[in-house]
Structures are given as structure tokens and as C-alpha cells.
């Protein structure tokens, strides 16, 4: 999404567009870029929809002056590298305030974790296009990131009213409900998100988390396992289903299985303090004191609020 799936899959990549012709073609592969202007054209379509404004798209291959993306081939001059996007679109906006440039800069701000600035761009978009469901949904997701859960619920509800067929808006509102302690409402929204998009790994993960909040760990494990089937390698900046499933496995006393999941969670995010702490508790439960102590220490190194090893 620009909507949730796109936002939850953001990866910030290094690289600049300047001096591109002097670079080796191979240096472009794996980079993320955005369309430079609203008039940018794909050279060859690959049977999928063209990129949305502000969408981060990964370069898969290079052929002369053309870059291969999921959507087809595009000329190098028609894209801007992710790290240059804020400066590029800010320059465009000094000349003219357009929905395209604001949407693109909003995405670029979000990629850098500058959520309040991204929220500001969404507000400007809504001044220009008050009926934009995508801007409402994007701002709802941004409000989640800064802990403004009532605002997130409000914007997600508005986005759903404008576009009731978009699954991501239900997922976003479900997450807001979950943070507000309205677990039943959250599950209802995740159910609808899954009905609209049965391939949404994040919706299954979120519903599993909601089941865990209600103490229904078997349902939680089933949903999160389905999430992992759909997306076995979630990116570090997105949700961490292995950690979530590990928590439910631990609650059911399946400590060895939980340890395996926490270990997998750490492989995806080596700075995830809760995963080290939860694994330490599992090591404790099966009498592995040395391993437990090592994980407690690592958790405390990453988060000074984490408990120290038991003496």
C-alpha cells in the first residue's frame, strides 16, 4: 500500500541517481526508486499495474538505460533513488503544490521514519483532494506509528467509507482498535481484511495477535502460522510474526518451539530486545541457565528497561 501493505514493506536503501551513467549496471540491482514525475512512462509493461505515486519500487535488472522493475522497464531518467526523494520532491513543491509530489514526499518521509512530516504532507493532500481514500488511509497508518490511535481509527473509518473494498484500511483500523483495547472490533476488521485479501500475511498476523490478546493462543498460532506461510521472510521494518507466534507457544508451555521462533525472529531483526528477553525466559523454563543469562544480558544491552539476569 501506499496503504498498509506498501507502508509495512518499506525498506530504506542507499544510493544516488547523480552520476548514474558512470556507475556499473550491477550497482542498480536491489535499489529502491520512485517515479520522478507524474508523466513518467514505462517502456514495456509486464502485465501488472503501473507504479502508484510515491511507491517504492525495487530494481531487478538493468538493460542499457532501462531499469527492470516489477511493473516493466523504465528509463533511468524517469526515477529518483529513495534517499534523494525528499530533496527532489521538495524542489518540485517549491514550484507547484501537487498531489503527486506531496504523495511521493510523504512516502519518502515515512521511509525515513519522519512520521510527523509525512502526516503534514497527507494533510496538504487532503486540502487538494478531500475525497482521497488513499491519503486518509496513509495518514491513518502514520497515526499508528506515532501512537495516535483514535486519530488512526478516525482516518481509517473515513477511508473505508470512501473505499470499502480496500482491505488495508480494515487492517489499519483493526490495529487501532487493538491498541485501544477493543479486541472484538479489531478481530472483526481483520476478518474483513482477510475476506477482501486472503493473501494478506499482515492481516493474518494481526488477527493472530488479537486472538493472543484474548488468551486464545491456539487460534493465534494457527493465524500466525498462516501469515508465515504467505510471507516466510518478513522484512525487518515490518511486523515480526515469528516473535508473535513464539509468545503464544511459550504461553502453551511449548518452550522448545518458542525458542525456535524467537531465534528466527532474531535472525530477521538482531536488535529486537523483546525476542531476546522472551527467549531468555524460555531457556529459564527448561533449565538452560547459561543461555538464559546470555539472552538477558543482550536484551539489557539493547533496552536499558529490560530486566537483568536472575541471580
N, C-alpha and C positions, 0 to 999 in steps of 0.2 A: 504494500500500500504505500503510493502516498496513500495512505490508510495503513492499518496496523501492520499487515504482513511486511510492507516495504519499510515501514519505520523500524519493526522489530528486527530486520535483517541488515541494518546499516553497518557498513564497515568503512572505517576511515583509512584511506590508502595514501601513500606518499607519491609524489611525482608532480611535475610541472609540464605545461603544454609548451612553454617557451623553449626554443631550440630543438623542437621535436624532430625536425628533419635530420639533425646531426646525430640523433640517438640511434642505437641499434633497434631494429624492429622488435626484438625479443623483450626489450625493456617495457613495452606497452602491454604485453600479455599479463593479465591479472589485475591491471589497474582499474579503478572505477572512475567514470567520467559522467558528465551531464551534457545534455543538448545545450549548445551555446546560445542559440536564438530560437524563437518560436517558428522561424521559417526553415530550420534545419531539415534536410531531406535524407531519407535512407536511399542508398544507391541500389540495393537489391533487398527485397523483402524475403523473410524466412518463414512466412506463413503465420506469424504472430502479430499482435497489435504493436503499433509504433510506441516508443517510449513516451511516458507521461512527462509533462513539465516538472522539472526537479527530480526526476527519477534517477537514482544512482544505477548505472549500468556498467557491467564488467566487460573488459576487452578480452576476447577469447583468442583472437588471431590477428595477424597483420598481413595485408597484401598491398605492397606499394604504399600509396597514400590513403588506403582504406583500412578501417578497423572493423573487425568482426565482432558484433555483439549478438545477444540472444535474438534480437529483432531482425537482424540482417547485417548489411555492410554500410558504413557511414564514413564520410571523409573526415580526416583528422581536423581540418579547419572548422568543422561543424560541432566539435565538442570542446569542453573545458574540463581539465583534470579536477578532481574533487577538492584538492587543497587550494586551488586557485579560484574556486567558485564564488566565495563571498566577495572577494575583491572585484571579480568580473561583473557579477550581477549588481553590486553596489554602484559600479560605474554606469551600468545601463539605467539604473533607477535615478541617477542624478539627471539624466536626460528626460526620462519619462517614467511615471509610475504605472507599471503594467502588471496584470495578474501573473503572466508568465515569469517575469523577473522576480516578483515577490515570492511566488511559489518556489522557484529554484533557490533563492537565497534562504528562504525558510528551511528547506531541506538541508542546505549546506550548514546552516547554524545548528540544526538538530544533530547532524553528523559529528559536530564538534562538541556536543553537549551544552551548547549555549541556548538553553530552552526558553529563557525569558525573551531573548531577542527573536527567536522563532515565533513565539506567541505574539509578539508585536507585529511581525510580518503577516501572520494569519488575520489579525485584527484589520490591517490595511486591506488585505484581500477581500474581507467581508464588507468593507466600505465600498469597494469597487464592484463586488459581486455578492450581494446579500443572500442570494439563494444557492450559494456554493456548498453543496453537501460535503465535498472533499475538504474544503477549508475548515468546516465545522468539525469533521472527523479528525483532521490533523491536529486541530487545536485541542480537542478532547484528549488525544494521546499525549500531547505535550503537557497538558494539565496533570495527567497521571504521573509524569516524570518529576514534577515539582511538588507533588503531594496535595494538589488542589482537587480533591476527589469529587466534591459537589459540583464544581465547575466542569469537571470532566464528564460527569453524568449529564449535566445540563446540555453541553455541546453535543455529546453522543446522541442524546434523545432528539435534539434538533436535526442532526444528520440523518437519523433513522426516519424521521418524519419526511425529510426531503428525498431520501433514497432508501426505502425499506428493503430493497433487495441486496444491499451490500453487507456481507457477513461481518466484515471487520468492525463496523460500527457497533454491532451487538457484542462482539468480543471486548471492545473498549469499554462500553457501558457495563458489561459484566465485571470487568476488573475494578471499575469504580464502585459498583455495588459491593464487591467482595471487601474492598478496603473500608467501606462504610459499615461493614458488619451485616449486610443484607444478603446472606448466603443463598437463600432460596431464590431471590430475584437474580442473583448472579448466575446460578445454575440454569435458570430459565433462559437467560440471554445466551449463555454458552450453548445450550441446546439448539437455539435458533441459529446461531452462527454455524454450528455443525450441519444443521439441515440445509443451510444455504451453501455451505462449502465443506463437504465431507472430507476433503483433503487437507483441512487446516490443522496442522500439527499444534500450533499455538492454542487453538480453541480446545483441543483435547487436553493439553497440558493444563490450561486454566481451569477447565471443568474438574479435572482430577484434583487440583489444588483446592477447589471449593469443596469437593467431597471430603478431602482430608480435614478441612476446617470443621466439618460436621462430625468428624470421627469415623467416617465410613472409608476405612483405609483399603479395603478390598476393591471397592469401586474406584478409588483414587488410583490404585496400582493398575487396574485394567485400562483406565483412560490414559494415564501417562505412558503406559506401555504402547498403546496405540499411537500416541504422539511420537514416540521414539521410532516406531516402525515407519511412520510417514517422513520423519526427519531425523535420521540416526546421528547426524553430525551438526547439531545446532551451533550457530556462531556464538562467540564469547559475549558479544554485546546483546544477545537476545536472552530469552528465558533459559533456564538450566534444568531440563526435565529429569536428568539423572539424579540431581540433588533432591528434587521434589519426590521422586519415587523412592529414593533411599530413606527419606524421612518416614514414609508410610511403612516401608519394610521394617525399619527399626521399631516402629510402634507395634508391629505384629510379632516382634521378637526374632525376626529373621536377620540376625546381625551379620552373618557372612554375606548374604545377598546385599544387604545395605552397604557394607564395606565396599563391595564391588561397584555399586552405583556411585558412592561418594568418590571412589578412586577415579571413575570415569568422569565425574563432574570436575574433578581437579585437573584432569588431562585437558579439558576444554577451557578451564579458567583456573590457572595456578595461583591466583590471588583471591580466590573465593574463601574467605575465612570461615563462614558457616559450614562449608563442606569439611574442612579440616577438623573443626570442633565436633561435628556430628560423627565423623569417623573415629575421633578420639573416644567418644562416649561408647561407640560400638566395640572398639578394642578393649575398653574397660570391661564391658559386659561379658567378654569371652576370656578375660584374664590375661590379655596381652599388654602388660604394664609398660614395657619399653616403647612399643609402638604408640600406645596411647599418649605417653608423655611427649614423644616427638611431635605428634599432631597438635597437642595442646600448646606446645611452645610455638609451633608455626602459626597457629591461629592467633596467638597473642602478638606475634611479630606483625601480622597483617592488620590486626584490630586491637588497639590497647584496651578495649572494653571486654575482650574475650577472657574467660576465666583461665587462671593458671593451672598447671598440673596439680592434681591432688597429692598432698603429702602423705 
